[in-house]
Amino acid sequence: MAVTTQSFRTALRGLALATSIVAVQPAPARSAGDVVATGSVSGLPIPRFVSLKSDRVNTRSGPNKDQEIRWVYTHAGMPVEVTAEFENWRRVRDWEGAEGWVYHSLLSGKRMAVVVPKMKDELVPLYESADIESAVAARLQSGVLGAIKSCNGTWCQFSGKGFDGYVRQERLWGAYPNEKVE
C-alpha cells in the first residue's frame, strides 16, 4: 500500500516568495536532560512543534496584521516549528524551510508530522509494531501527513487517512531526534 501526498502551501499570486524561503536547519537533538529556551510570552519551549488549526492560515512577513501576507497555508493539521514569539504572534518554519509569522490562535498543540525519506523517491516503511522485524503495513511517500500518537525516542506511532503503525522517528518532520512524545 502506498500513501500519496499533496502540496500543503499555496503561494499567493503576485507576491515575491524568493525572499521568504529560508534553508532548513537541522533540529537540535533533544533528550530528557537538555536545557531548552522558553518563549517569553507562552513560557513554552522554543523551538517546539505545533500544528495548524485551520484550512486557511495567513503567514506574514512580520508579527502584526499590517505586515504583508507572504503565503497562505491551506491544510489544517500541517506541522510547523515555532522558532520565536512576539506578543500574540509566533514565527514558524514549515517542513520545506519557509518561515513567517502566524497569529497564535491559529496554532494547535496537537502533534502532527510529515514523512521525510532519506532520498527523494524513497518510500518509508510503516511497521505494524515498533520493531524493524515486524511486518510492513504500508510504504509512505515523502510529504505524507499524519498524527503522532506517541514517540519513544526511536519510534513514533503514526496514523493518518488509511494507515496506522510505527515509523522510525528520524523519518518524521514533527518530532525531534530522541524526543519522547506521550
LOBAVO-479459 format. One record per atom (N, C-alpha, C, CB): y, z, x. Coordinates in pm, whole numbers, plus 50000, padded with zeros to 5 digits. Last residue first. Glycine has a CB too. Layout:
% LOBAVO-479459
YZX/...
% end
This chain:
% LOBAVO-479459
511795244350414/510955250150310/511465246550172/510885265250324/511655231150733/512285229950601/511325235450498/512665214950568/512305233951072/511415238150963/512215237750833/510835252550988/512725210751335/513305218651225/512235221851122/514465210951159/511795193851536/511345207951538/511925216451425/511715214151670/514515172051484/513275174851557/513015190051560/513345169151701/515845173751146/515995174351291/514645176551359/516975185451331/515705150750885/515205163550936/515325163051088/513715166350890/516635126250848/516955135750741/516415149550774/516385130850608/514635101550920/516025105050943/516445113450823/516955092050962/511315103551044/512245105150931/513645108150981/511765116350837/509585104451253/509715091551184/510635092251063/508355086551142/509275130251339/510155121651418/510335107851356/509595120051559/507345140451161/508755143951143/509685134751221/508985158251186/504925120351014/505365126751137/506875128751130/504965118351263/504295127050671/504805117850772/505155126050896/506055109850721/502205129750388/502765135950508/503125125350611/501785146150569/502835122850041/501945125850153/502715131950267/501225113250199/503275099549794/503375113849823/502375116749934/503095122749695/504665072449599/503975077849716/504235092749731/504425070349843/506145062649382/504835057049409/504135062149533/504945042649418/509115072049502/508555063749395/507225057749440/509555052549355/508195099649716/509165090649654/508495082849544/509785081249758/507855125449965/507445118449844/508585109949790/506975128349737/506445144250224/507455134250189/506975126650066/507725124550308/506175169650445/505615164850319/506735156750255/505115176750225/506285163950793/507035166450669/506215161550551/508435159550673/505345178351108/505035170350990/505975173950876/503565172350947/506655194851293/505905183151339/505665173251226/504565187551400/508035213451152/508475210851288/507785198851349/508225222951374/507215213550893/506765224650977/507195223251122/505275225750970/508885207950586/508605203350722/508195215550803/509855196150786/508795197450239/508745207650344/508525200850478/507615218050315/509755176350089/509295188450019/509235200150116/507915186049953/512155152750092/511425161550183/511055173950102/512285165350311/511995122249915/512385136449917/511525143850018/512235142849776/512945089550044/512085099049975/512625113149987/510685098350030/513305055050115/513935067750081/512935076750008/515185065549994/512785032550377/512255038150253/512815052150235/510695038350253/513615023450626/514605024850520/514095030250389/515225012050495/510725005750718/511995011550760/512945012250642/512615003350875/507875010850502/508805002650578/510025010650619/509214990250497/504785028450516/506165027850469/507035019350561/506745041850456/501635028450383/502385024750503/503805021650456/501735012450580/499525054650250/500435043150237/501025040050373/501565045950132/497535072250322/497765069950179/498635057650154/498415082150116/495055074750556/496405069350537/496555065750389/496665056850629/493185104950603/493315091350550/494785087550535/492585090150414/493555123950913/493355122550768/493575108050725/494315132050690/494235125851175/492875121251147/492615119450996/491865131051204/496685137551178/496615123451215/495235117351190/496985121751361/497665157750922/496655156251026/496505141351054/495285162650984/498595167950665/499345168950790/498385168850908/500205181750791/497145143050444/497405156850485/498125156550620/496075165050495/497415115950398/497065124550285/497265139350317/495625122250243/500245099850559/498895105550558/498675114350435/498655113650685/501785070750609/501925082550525/500505087950508/502635079350384/502835052250893/501755057450808/502155070150735/500525060150892/505255027150893/505005041150928/503915046650835/506315049750917/505274995451035/505055003150913/504635017250954/503974996250820/507694978451234/506544987451226/506474994051088/506614998151336/509874962851287/508974958451181/507734967251164/508544944451207/511284978851496/511894973351376/510924970251261/512614960951412/509675008551615/510024994451632/510404988651496/508834986451695/509545034251508/509905032551649/510365018251675/508725036051741/511045037751174/509955034951267/510465033751411/509225022151227/512245059050956/512755052051073/511615049751173/513925060051140/512855066250618/511855062950719/512495054850831/510665055150656/515055091550519/514825077250527/513815075050640/516165069250551/515215119950296/515075113550427/514835098650410/513935120050507/516635149950152/516075136550139/515955130850280/516965127350046/517175180250013/516785173550137/516045160650107/515915182750224/520005190449837/518635185449826/518305177249951/518445176749697/522635197649835/521805203649939/520365198949935/521835218549925/524885170249779/523875179749731/523105185449850/522915172849630/528215158249719/527075160649807/526165171449748/527555164649947/530485157149577/529625145449566/528375146549653/530395132849602/532045178549645/531285179549520/530365167549496/532245181049402/533435170749884/532265179749889/531435180049761/532735193649919/534205136849943/534575149249875/533325157749856/535245146249737/533865123150269/533395123650131/533815136950070/531845121750122/534675101250536/534925113950467/534565112850319/536395118250482/532385085550769/533565086050685/533635099350615/533565074550584/530315063750968/530915076750938/532135075350849/531285084051066/527195047751030/528545047050976/529045060950940/528595037650854/524505048951107/525535052651203/526965052151153/525435044051319/522475046250934/522825034151007/523955036551106/523215023050911/522335070150806/521235066850895/521485054250975/519965065450817/525775082550811/524535078150746/523515073850851/524815066550648/527795111050832/527255099450903/525965095650832/526995102551057/530805126350706/529365123750704/529045111350786/528865122150560/533025152150663/532805139650737/531295137950747/533485139850881/534085165150360/533055165650462/532975151950530/531685169650400/536635184850199/536105172050246/535075174150356/537245163150297/538115206750130/537015202850041/536375189550079/537505201949899/538885214350460/539115218650322/537915214650236/540425212450266/536765196850646/538205199350636/538505202150490/539045187050691/534005194650869/534555199050741/536065200250753/533925212550695/531475173251017/532725181051021/533125184650880/533865173151093/529045161750970/529415163651110/530725171451126/529535150351178/526295159250768/527645164650772/527965167850918/527795177550682/524435130850716/524575142350803/526035146650803/524095139050948/522655120550424/523765119150517/523835131950599/525125116250442/520265103650220/520615114550311/521805110750397/519425117950400/520655094149881/520655089850020/521025101450112/521625078050040/520945102849621/519805107749697/519795103449842/518565103549632/522255073249473/522115087849472/520865091749551/522045093349327/523755046549603/522405051449578/522365066549587/521415045149677/526025034449704/525605031049568/524205036049536/525665016149547/529015041449875/527565043249869/527155041249724/527115057449924/531565020649974/531065028449862/529545029249874/531485022149724/534035021850237/532905015950167/532485025350056/531715013050264/536655031150280/536015022350378/534835015050316/535545030450499/539585036150115/538145036450094/537545026450192/537755033149944/542345052450278/541665040550229/540165043050212/541905028750324/543705083750156/543135075550263/542375063650203/542185083950353/544335099349945/545315089149982/544785079850092/546605095650028/542435119049924/542315107549833/543325096549861/542455112149692/541345129250255/542125130950132/542075118050051/543595134950163/540315127350538/539955137550439/540975139850328/539705150350508/539835091450599/540315104850632/540055114350517/541815104550665/538575069250504/538885069550647/539395083150692/539905058850680/535885076150267/537275073550305/537475074850455/538205083050233/533615065250039/533735070650173/535095066350226/532565065850268/532615072049709/533595065849797/533605072949932/535005066049734/529675068049548/530385077649632/531315069949725/529385086549713/527625064549293/528875058449340/529665069149416/529715052549221/525495079049217/525245064949249/526505057749295/524675057849129/525615112549361/525985102249265/525585088249311/527475102649240/524965130049565/524655133849426/524765122149330/525575144749380/523445125049882/524485121049786/524055124449645/524785105949798/522435153150086/522215140150022/523335137549922/520825139649951/522405166650421/522575168250278/522245154550216/524045173150239/521965182350736/521645171350646/521845175650502/520195166550667/524475192450972/523395195550878/523165183250790/523735208050790/525985202951288/525705193551180/524585198651090/525345179851237/526805231551118/527345218251150/526675214151280/528925218251162/525745254450860/525605248250992/526255234451001/524135247151029/528335269750652/527015263750672/526945257050809/526705253450560/530855277650593/530025287350665/528615282350689/529975300250589/532705261050472/531495264650397/530705275950462/530605252650383/534855260350664/535095261550521/533875267150449/535465247950462/533905257650919/534975267350897/535235269750749/536255262650965/530415255750976/531625249850919/532645260550889/531285241950793/529025266351286/529115267151141/530445261251096/528975281751092/526715256051542/528075258351494/528055259251341/529035247051541/523795273551636/524355261851572/525765265451526/523475256951452/521445282551869/522755286251815/523385273451763/523665293151924/517885284851824/519085277351860/520335283051795/518915262851821/515475296551751/516415304551829/517715297451863/515775308851953/514005276751609/514405289051542/515485296751618/513215297851523/515425245251716/514315254451696/514865267451644/513505256551827/516355211451736/516605224951688/515325232851682/517275224751550/517875185451915/516635192351879/516985206551838/515595192251997/520565166451776/520075176451870/518775182651821/521135187251892/520235131551713/520445145151661/519885155151761/519775146851521/521795106151902/520585113251865/520915127351816/519605113851983/524345087951739/523985096751849/522725104051809/525135106751884/525035055751642/524285067851609/523985075451737/522975064551533/528325042851663/526955043151714/526305056351680/526935040751866/530135034951371/530015043551489/528565043551533/530515058051458/532325014951195/530945016751237/530925024451369/530235003051251/534945009551135/534355021651078/532925024151124/534385020650929/535864985751230/536414997751293/535745010451243/537894998651270/534574967751062/534234967851204/534724980651272/534814955751273/535384965750803/534474976750835/534184977650984/533184975150760/538114958250633/537554955750766/536704967650805/538684953350871/537814948050297/538074958650393/537424955250526/537554972150341/537034927250130/538404927450178/538704938550277/539314928750063/534684944849929/535234932249977/536684934250022/535164921449866/532964973150045/533944967749951/534534955150011/535054978149919/529494973950112/530854973150164/531764967650055/530924964250291/527084995950019/527714983549979/529144983650030/527674981749825/524075009350122/525505009750138/526074996150101/525895013650282/521355005550099/521935016950030/523465017250036/521385029650088/519114978750048/520314983750117/520944994850034/521334972250142/515694988849988/516844980449961/518044986350034/517114979249808/512164987150073/513464993650062/514534983650021/513845000350195/508634991949995/509794984650046/511074992450022/509884970849981/505445001550094/506595005050012/507814998750075/506755020649999/502144990450072/503394990050147/504534993250051/503604976150216/498825000050084/500005000050000/501235000050088/500005012149904/
% end
